[in-house]
Amino acid sequence: MEFKTLSFNERIQNFSRLTPDRNVISILSKEYARCIGADPDFIFEKCGIAQRNFNIIFTKKKRLKKSIRFWKN
C-alpha cells in the first residue's frame, strides 16, 4: 500500500473503478463535490467519462482473456 497525495484526475480515476452503477457514482460525486467545494454536475460528468473509459478497457480485457482461455469454459 502506498500513501501519497493524488491529483484531481487520479482521484476521479479511483472513483471510476468502484462500481459501474450510475446511481452510486452520482451519490459519490455529489458528496465528493460537497467535500472539496466544487460543482456537483462537473464532478459527476468527469466521473461518468472516467467510468465509461474504464468499462471499455475492462470489457476488452475480459473478452481477450476469454478468447485466450477458451478451454476453461
N, CA, C and O atoms as a GROMACS GRO file, in nm:
protein
  292
    1MET      N    1   0.085  -0.116   0.000
    1MET     CA    2   0.000   0.000   0.000
    1MET      C    3   0.090   0.123   0.000
    1MET      O    4   0.192   0.129   0.068
    2GLU      N    5   0.049   0.219  -0.077
    2GLU     CA    6   0.127   0.341  -0.087
    2GLU      C    7   0.039   0.461  -0.055
    2GLU      O    8  -0.069   0.476  -0.113
    3PHE      N    9   0.084   0.545   0.036
    3PHE     CA   10   0.011   0.666   0.072
    3PHE      C   11   0.081   0.784   0.007
    3PHE      O   12   0.200   0.808   0.030
    4LYS      N   13   0.007   0.857  -0.073
    4LYS     CA   14   0.063   0.974  -0.140
    4LYS      C   15  -0.050   1.071  -0.170
    4LYS      O   16  -0.167   1.036  -0.161
    5THR      N   17  -0.014   1.193  -0.205
    5THR     CA   18  -0.116   1.289  -0.245
    5THR      C   19  -0.152   1.263  -0.391
    5THR      O   20  -0.066   1.235  -0.474
    6LEU      N   21  -0.279   1.272  -0.420
    6LEU     CA   22  -0.329   1.243  -0.554
    6LEU      C   23  -0.376   1.371  -0.622
    6LEU      O   24  -0.423   1.465  -0.557
    7SER      N   25  -0.361   1.374  -0.752
    7SER     CA   26  -0.414   1.485  -0.830
    7SER      C   27  -0.565   1.465  -0.847
    7SER      O   28  -0.619   1.360  -0.814
    8PHE      N   29  -0.630   1.566  -0.899
    8PHE     CA   30  -0.775   1.558  -0.922
    8PHE      C   31  -0.808   1.444  -1.018
    8PHE      O   32  -0.900   1.367  -0.992
    9ASN      N   33  -0.733   1.432  -1.127
    9ASN     CA   34  -0.760   1.326  -1.225
    9ASN      C   35  -0.738   1.186  -1.167
    9ASN      O   36  -0.812   1.094  -1.199
   10GLU      N   37  -0.638   1.170  -1.083
   10GLU     CA   38  -0.614   1.040  -1.019
   10GLU      C   39  -0.728   1.004  -0.925
   10GLU      O   40  -0.765   0.887  -0.914
   11ARG      N   41  -0.782   1.102  -0.857
   11ARG     CA   42  -0.897   1.075  -0.768
   11ARG      C   43  -1.019   1.032  -0.847
   11ARG      O   44  -1.090   0.940  -0.808
   12ILE      N   45  -1.043   1.099  -0.959
   12ILE     CA   46  -1.157   1.063  -1.044
   12ILE      C   47  -1.138   0.922  -1.102
   12ILE      O   48  -1.234   0.846  -1.111
   13GLN      N   49  -1.015   0.888  -1.139
   13GLN     CA   50  -0.986   0.753  -1.189
   13GLN      C   51  -1.018   0.649  -1.081
   13GLN      O   52  -1.072   0.542  -1.113
   14ASN      N   53  -0.987   0.678  -0.956
   14ASN     CA   54  -1.018   0.586  -0.847
   14ASN      C   55  -1.169   0.567  -0.832
   14ASN      O   56  -1.215   0.455  -0.808
   15PHE      N   57  -1.246   0.674  -0.846
   15PHE     CA   58  -1.392   0.662  -0.839
   15PHE      C   59  -1.444   0.573  -0.951
   15PHE      O   60  -1.540   0.498  -0.931
   16SER      N   61  -1.384   0.581  -1.067
   16SER     CA   62  -1.434   0.505  -1.182
   16SER      C   63  -1.422   0.355  -1.162
   16SER      O   64  -1.497   0.278  -1.221
   17ARG      N   65  -1.327   0.312  -1.080
   17ARG     CA   66  -1.306   0.169  -1.058
   17ARG      C   67  -1.398   0.110  -0.952
   17ARG      O   68  -1.402  -0.012  -0.937
   18LEU      N   69  -1.471   0.192  -0.881
   18LEU     CA   70  -1.552   0.141  -0.770
   18LEU      C   71  -1.671   0.059  -0.815
   18LEU      O   72  -1.690  -0.054  -0.769
   19THR      N   73  -1.751   0.113  -0.905
   19THR     CA   74  -1.874   0.046  -0.944
   19THR      C   75  -1.919   0.095  -1.082
   19THR      O   76  -1.894   0.210  -1.117
   20PRO      N   77  -1.986   0.009  -1.158
   20PRO     CA   78  -2.042   0.055  -1.285
   20PRO      C   79  -2.182   0.117  -1.270
   20PRO      O   80  -2.240   0.164  -1.368
   21ASP      N   81  -2.236   0.118  -1.149
   21ASP     CA   82  -2.371   0.168  -1.123
   21ASP      C   83  -2.371   0.321  -1.122
   21ASP      O   84  -2.303   0.384  -1.041
   22ARG      N   85  -2.448   0.381  -1.213
   22ARG     CA   86  -2.453   0.527  -1.227
   22ARG      C   87  -2.512   0.594  -1.103
   22ARG      O   88  -2.473   0.706  -1.068
   23ASN      N   89  -2.606   0.528  -1.035
   23ASN     CA   90  -2.666   0.587  -0.915
   23ASN      C   91  -2.563   0.602  -0.803
   23ASN      O   92  -2.560   0.704  -0.734
   24VAL      N   93  -2.480   0.502  -0.786
   24VAL     CA   94  -2.376   0.508  -0.683
   24VAL      C   95  -2.274   0.616  -0.718
   24VAL      O   96  -2.230   0.691  -0.632
   25ILE      N   97  -2.236   0.622  -0.845
   25ILE     CA   98  -2.141   0.725  -0.890
   25ILE      C   99  -2.201   0.864  -0.866
   25ILE      O  100  -2.129   0.957  -0.828
   26SER      N  101  -2.330   0.879  -0.888
   26SER     CA  102  -2.396   1.007  -0.866
   26SER      C  103  -2.387   1.049  -0.720
   26SER      O  104  -2.354   1.164  -0.689
   27ILE      N  105  -2.416   0.957  -0.630
   27ILE     CA  106  -2.411   0.986  -0.487
   27ILE      C  107  -2.268   1.020  -0.444
   27ILE      O  108  -2.245   1.117  -0.373
   28LEU      N  109  -2.173   0.939  -0.489
   28LEU     CA  110  -2.033   0.962  -0.452
   28LEU      C  111  -1.983   1.096  -0.506
   28LEU      O  112  -1.913   1.170  -0.436
   29SER      N  113  -2.018   1.127  -0.629
   29SER     CA  114  -1.970   1.252  -0.688
   29SER      C  115  -2.031   1.374  -0.619
   29SER      O  116  -1.963   1.475  -0.602
   30LYS      N  117  -2.158   1.366  -0.579
   30LYS     CA  118  -2.220   1.477  -0.507
   30LYS      C  119  -2.152   1.499  -0.372
   30LYS      O  120  -2.124   1.614  -0.335
   31GLU      N  121  -2.125   1.392  -0.300
   31GLU     CA  122  -2.061   1.405  -0.170
   31GLU      C  123  -1.916   1.453  -0.184
   31GLU      O  124  -1.870   1.534  -0.104
   32TYR      N  125  -1.847   1.402  -0.285
   32TYR     CA  126  -1.709   1.446  -0.308
   32TYR      C  127  -1.706   1.595  -0.344
   32TYR      O  128  -1.621   1.669  -0.295
   33ALA      N  129  -1.799   1.637  -0.429
   33ALA     CA  130  -1.807   1.778  -0.466
   33ALA      C  131  -1.836   1.866  -0.344
   33ALA      O  132  -1.780   1.975  -0.331
   34ARG      N  133  -1.922   1.818  -0.257
   34ARG     CA  134  -1.953   1.893  -0.135
   34ARG      C  135  -1.829   1.905  -0.047
   34ARG      O  136  -1.806   2.010   0.013
   35CYS      N  137  -1.750   1.799  -0.038
   35CYS     CA  138  -1.630   1.800   0.047
   35CYS      C  139  -1.522   1.893  -0.006
   35CYS      O  140  -1.453   1.959   0.072
   36ILE      N  141  -1.506   1.899  -0.137
   36ILE     CA  142  -1.399   1.984  -0.191
   36ILE      C  143  -1.449   2.121  -0.235
   36ILE      O  144  -1.370   2.206  -0.274
   37GLY      N  145  -1.580   2.143  -0.228
   37GLY     CA  146  -1.636   2.273  -0.264
   37GLY      C  147  -1.641   2.298  -0.413
   37GLY      O  148  -1.619   2.410  -0.458
   38ALA      N  149  -1.671   2.194  -0.491
   38ALA     CA  150  -1.677   2.206  -0.637
   38ALA      C  151  -1.820   2.188  -0.685
   38ALA      O  152  -1.910   2.155  -0.608
   39ASP      N  153  -1.840   2.210  -0.813
   39ASP     CA  154  -1.971   2.194  -0.876
   39ASP      C  155  -2.004   2.045  -0.889
   39ASP      O  156  -1.928   1.972  -0.952
   40PRO      N  157  -2.116   1.998  -0.830
   40PRO     CA  158  -2.151   1.856  -0.836
   40PRO      C  159  -2.172   1.805  -0.979
   40PRO      O  160  -2.138   1.690  -1.009
   41ASP      N  161  -2.228   1.887  -1.067
   41ASP     CA  162  -2.252   1.843  -1.204
   41ASP      C  163  -2.120   1.820  -1.279
   41ASP      O  164  -2.108   1.726  -1.357
   42PHE      N  165  -2.022   1.907  -1.254
   42PHE     CA  166  -1.891   1.893  -1.317
   42PHE      C  167  -1.823   1.765  -1.271
   42PHE      O  168  -1.766   1.691  -1.352
   43ILE      N  169  -1.828   1.738  -1.141
   43ILE     CA  170  -1.766   1.618  -1.086
   43ILE      C  171  -1.836   1.494  -1.138
   43ILE      O  172  -1.769   1.396  -1.172
   44PHE      N  173  -1.969   1.495  -1.144
   44PHE     CA  174  -2.045   1.380  -1.195
   44PHE      C  175  -2.011   1.354  -1.341
   44PHE      O  176  -1.998   1.239  -1.382
   45GLU      N  177  -1.997   1.460  -1.420
   45GLU     CA  178  -1.962   1.445  -1.561
   45GLU      C  179  -1.824   1.381  -1.575
   45GLU      O  180  -1.805   1.289  -1.655
   46LYS      N  181  -1.727   1.430  -1.498
   46LYS     CA  182  -1.591   1.374  -1.503
   46LYS      C  183  -1.589   1.229  -1.458
   46LYS      O  184  -1.520   1.146  -1.518
   47CYS      N  185  -1.664   1.196  -1.354
   47CYS     CA  186  -1.671   1.058  -1.306
   47CYS      C  187  -1.737   0.968  -1.409
   47CYS      O  188  -1.695   0.854  -1.428
   48GLY      N  189  -1.839   1.018  -1.476
   48GLY     CA  190  -1.908   0.940  -1.578
   48GLY      C  191  -1.818   0.909  -1.696
   48GLY      O  192  -1.818   0.797  -1.748
   49ILE      N  193  -1.741   1.007  -1.740
   49ILE     CA  194  -1.648   0.986  -1.851
   49ILE      C  195  -1.541   0.884  -1.812
   49ILE      O  196  -1.510   0.793  -1.889
   50ALA      N  197  -1.485   0.900  -1.693
   50ALA     CA  198  -1.382   0.807  -1.646
   50ALA      C  199  -1.437   0.666  -1.630
   50ALA      O  200  -1.368   0.569  -1.661
   51GLN      N  201  -1.560   0.656  -1.582
   51GLN     CA  202  -1.621   0.524  -1.563
   51GLN      C  203  -1.647   0.455  -1.696
   51GLN      O  204  -1.624   0.335  -1.709
   52ARG      N  205  -1.694   0.530  -1.796
   52ARG     CA  206  -1.716   0.472  -1.929
   52ARG      C  207  -1.584   0.424  -1.989
   52ARG      O  208  -1.578   0.314  -2.045
   53ASN      N  209  -1.480   0.504  -1.978
   53ASN     CA  210  -1.349   0.465  -2.030
   53ASN      C  211  -1.296   0.340  -1.960
   53ASN      O  212  -1.241   0.251  -2.024
   54PHE      N  213  -1.313   0.334  -1.828
   54PHE     CA  214  -1.268   0.217  -1.753
   54PHE      C  215  -1.346   0.093  -1.795
   54PHE      O  216  -1.287  -0.014  -1.812
   55ASN      N  217  -1.478   0.106  -1.813
   55ASN     CA  218  -1.558  -0.010  -1.852
   55ASN      C  219  -1.522  -0.060  -1.992
   55ASN      O  220  -1.526  -0.180  -2.016
   56ILE      N  221  -1.488   0.030  -2.082
   56ILE     CA  222  -1.447  -0.011  -2.217
   56ILE      C  223  -1.320  -0.094  -2.209
   56ILE      O  224  -1.311  -0.201  -2.269
   57ILE      N  225  -1.222  -0.045  -2.136
   57ILE     CA  226  -1.095  -0.118  -2.122
   57ILE      C  227  -1.117  -0.250  -2.049
   57ILE      O  228  -1.060  -0.353  -2.087
   58PHE      N  229  -1.200  -0.249  -1.944
   58PHE     CA  230  -1.227  -0.370  -1.866
   58PHE      C  231  -1.292  -0.478  -1.952
   58PHE      O  232  -1.253  -0.594  -1.945
   59THR      N  233  -1.392  -0.440  -2.032
   59THR     CA  234  -1.460  -0.540  -2.115
   59THR      C  235  -1.368  -0.592  -2.226
   59THR      O  236  -1.377  -0.709  -2.262
   60LYS      N  237  -1.282  -0.507  -2.279
   60LYS     CA  238  -1.186  -0.553  -2.380
   60LYS      C  239  -1.091  -0.656  -2.321
   60LYS      O  240  -1.064  -0.759  -2.383
   61LYS      N  241  -1.041  -0.630  -2.201
   61LYS     CA  242  -0.953  -0.725  -2.135
   61LYS      C  243  -1.025  -0.857  -2.107
   61LYS      O  244  -0.969  -0.965  -2.126
   62LYS      N  245  -1.149  -0.846  -2.062
   62LYS     CA  246  -1.226  -0.965  -2.030
   62LYS      C  247  -1.249  -1.051  -2.155
   62LYS      O  248  -1.236  -1.173  -2.150
   63ARG      N  249  -1.284  -0.986  -2.268
   63ARG     CA  250  -1.303  -1.060  -2.393
   63ARG      C  251  -1.173  -1.125  -2.440
   63ARG      O  252  -1.174  -1.239  -2.486
   64LEU      N  253  -1.063  -1.053  -2.427
   64LEU     CA  254  -0.934  -1.108  -2.468
   64LEU      C  255  -0.897  -1.229  -2.384
   64LEU      O  256  -0.854  -1.331  -2.437
   65LYS      N  257  -0.913  -1.218  -2.253
   65LYS     CA  258  -0.882  -1.330  -2.165
   65LYS      C  259  -0.971  -1.450  -2.194
   65LYS      O  260  -0.926  -1.564  -2.189
   66LYS      N  261  -1.097  -1.424  -2.224
   66LYS     CA  262  -1.189  -1.532  -2.255
   66LYS      C  263  -1.150  -1.602  -2.384
   66LYS      O  264  -1.161  -1.724  -2.394
   67SER      N  265  -1.106  -1.527  -2.484
   67SER     CA  266  -1.066  -1.587  -2.610
   67SER      C  267  -0.936  -1.666  -2.596
   67SER      O  268  -0.917  -1.766  -2.664
   68ILE      N  269  -0.848  -1.620  -2.509
   68ILE     CA  270  -0.722  -1.692  -2.487
   68ILE      C  271  -0.744  -1.819  -2.407
   68ILE      O  272  -0.682  -1.921  -2.434
   69ARG      N  273  -0.832  -1.812  -2.309
   69ARG     CA  274  -0.860  -1.928  -2.223
   69ARG      C  275  -0.990  -1.997  -2.262
   69ARG      O  276  -1.072  -2.026  -2.175
   70PHE      N  277  -1.008  -2.024  -2.388
   70PHE     CA  278  -1.134  -2.082  -2.436
   70PHE      C  279  -1.159  -2.222  -2.382
   70PHE      O  280  -1.274  -2.263  -2.374
   71TRP      N  281  -1.056  -2.295  -2.345
   71TRP     CA  282  -1.074  -2.431  -2.296
   71TRP      C  283  -1.121  -2.436  -2.150
   71TRP      O  284  -1.160  -2.543  -2.103
   72LYS      N  285  -1.120  -2.324  -2.079
   72LYS     CA  286  -1.160  -2.324  -1.938
   72LYS      C  287  -1.307  -2.291  -1.917
   72LYS      O  288  -1.349  -2.270  -1.804
   73ASN      N  289  -1.386  -2.287  -2.020
   73ASN     CA  290  -1.528  -2.253  -2.007
   73ASN      C  291  -1.594  -2.352  -1.924
   73ASN      O  292  -1.715  -2.342  -1.901
   0.00000   0.00000   0.00000
